[in-house]
Amino acid sequence: MTARYIIHVKSNNPTAILGYGSQGRAWALNLKDSGREVIVGIPSGDSSRKVAKKDGIRNVLTISKAVKEAQIVIFAYPDHLHGRTYRRHIKPDLNPAAALVFLHAFSIHFQTVIPPDDCDVILLAPLGPGVAVRESYLKGKSIGYFHCIHHNATGRAQTILNGFIRDLKIDRKAMIKTTFRDEAIGDLFGEQAILCGGLSQLIKAGYDTLIDWGLSSDKAYLEVAYQLDLIIDLVKKHGIEGMFERISVAARYGSFLTGPKIIDTSVKKKMKKVLVEIENGRFARKLESLTPEKTRKLRSDLKKLTSVSFEKSARKFRP
């Protein structure tokens, strides 16, 4: 399976954005709206050509032609496809002294992509999905970005990074300096153990417990999931301690008695095992081995982590 899109942005330093999913599309539209001419490279016959044209992308090229014209290449397609796509469709046509920009440090840290020595390697990783990248641009309110210059072969890496900060309207106060190692491992652990994997299963376990006790699906959903955004917002604004200060006495006292019983030392031990599998590259190898068939199966497998009744209630109370 190859990269679905490459977007080539004409400027003094022609740029190619690989991927027109959530992130790739957001970057392409933001750059286009900042006055750059955008060219999209999409394999012949790909249905997403229609999406790009509907978005106002006038020129569509093949992947190889876009890479040949580009001096800056942005990797915005799925991480598990970076290695195979780079080897087959990018490296053979990569211009000398090109700049490679990554939205996630995965493929560089785990060496699924090994750039030529004469290439700049830059990280500019948004702390949010593509939808947030696009919305923040339109509102003029920047989300956070991790950044790093991993290799400055040409001496122009900082200038290139500054150009994207300007054209994507990123607030420099929202820039957090990091390394490819820290971003790759921290990001994978956060989404697996907490933000997506861990949190979803904590919610589902609470929901199932209330259902088993006799509460209706709607009531169980409202008790364990509906108010999450309010609590998360308090934590982001005031920290955990500040969140506790702003909830009821009953909620505070119950949190003190029960929180450590639910998330006890055994959970931390399990998290450490997850972190070890990420750090030693075992997860990376599993991820890179995903085939289109395995990816399709993953969609059905993920349905096992929720339930029809939960999703029905979630839709019913959707903001």
HELIX and SHEET records of a PDB file:
HELIX    1   1 SER A   22  ASP A   33  1                                  12    
HELIX    2   2 SER A   48  LYS A   54  1                                   7    
HELIX    3   3 ILE A   63  GLU A   69  1                                   7    
HELIX    4   4 ASP A   79  LEU A   81  5                                   3    
HELIX    5   5 HIS A   82  THR A   85  1                                   4    
HELIX    6   6 TYR A   86  ILE A   90  3                                   5    
HELIX    7   7 LYS A   91  ASP A   93  5                                   3    
HELIX    8   8 PHE A  106  HIS A  109  1                                   4    
HELIX    9   9 GLY A  130  LYS A  139  1                                  10    
HELIX   10  10 ALA A  157  ASP A  167  1                                  11    
HELIX   11  11 ARG A  172  ALA A  174  5                                   3    
HELIX   12  12 PHE A  180  PHE A  189  1                                  10    
HELIX   13  13 GLY A  190  LEU A  195  3                                   6    
HELIX   14  14 GLY A  197  TRP A  213  1                                  17    
HELIX   15  15 SER A  217  VAL A  224  1                                   8    
HELIX   16  16 LEU A  228  GLU A  245  1                                  18    
HELIX   17  17 VAL A  249  ILE A  262  1                                  14    
HELIX   18  18 THR A  265  GLU A  279  1                                  15    
HELIX   19  19 ARG A  282  GLU A  288  1                                   7    
HELIX   20  20 PRO A  292  LEU A  302  1                                  11    
HELIX   21  21 LYS A  303  LEU A  305  5                                   3    
HELIX   22  22 VAL A  308  LYS A  316  1                                   9    
SHEET    1   A 9 ASN A  59  LEU A  61  0                                        
SHEET    2   A 9 GLU A  37  GLY A  41  1                                        
SHEET    3   A 9 ILE A   6  LYS A  10 -1                                        
SHEET    4   A 9 THR A  15  LEU A  18 -1                                        
SHEET    5   A 9 ILE A  72  PHE A  75  1                                        
SHEET    6   A 9 ALA A  99  PHE A 102  1                                        
SHEET    7   A 9 ASP A 120  PRO A 126  1                                        
SHEET    8   A 9 TYR A 145  HIS A 151 -1                                        
SHEET    9   A 9 MET A 175  LYS A 177  1                                        
END                                                                             
